[in-house]
Each structure stands twice: as structure tokens, then as C-alpha cells.
């Protein structure tokens, strides 16, 4: 018989506790309302990009997506260069 790792022992203990109803979190409307949604404060840049809805011709979109992953970042760079921002 092989020895169990600490992780395996902890996992079995957690399963036992869950089965017995020990340490179970109770979710009430008050606890749910108290939770803050979104990213934690300080984890986003002050000048974060803004999501927009942009309507493009289908053929333009096909060409842009065909350039691969990161096409939206490249479009941002092109617009930045075009308008000298």
C-alpha cells in the first residue's frame, strides 16, 4: 500500500467534513449582498481600456480576425498611429 500525500489526506478530511455538514458555508441574502462584485480594488489600471460596440463590414472583420489572436490590440495600435495619439 502506498503512502498518501498530505494533499490526499487533506482532501479526504475535507470530504468527510462536507459529508458530516461541518464547516459548510451558509449563503443568505445578507451575506450575498455583502460580497462585493468585480475585481478587487487596486487590481485594475487607472487607464484601463473601455469596451465598446463597433459595427464593421463582414469582409473587414474576416480580414482582421484572419490575422490571428490579438487582432483587437492591433486595431487599437493602428487607430492610435492614424490619429497620432
Secondary structure, DSSP 8 states (H G I E B T S, - for coil): -----HHHHHHHHHHHHHHHTTT-----HHHHHHS--SS-TTSS-TT----------HHHHHHHHHT-TTHHHHHHHHHHHHTT-
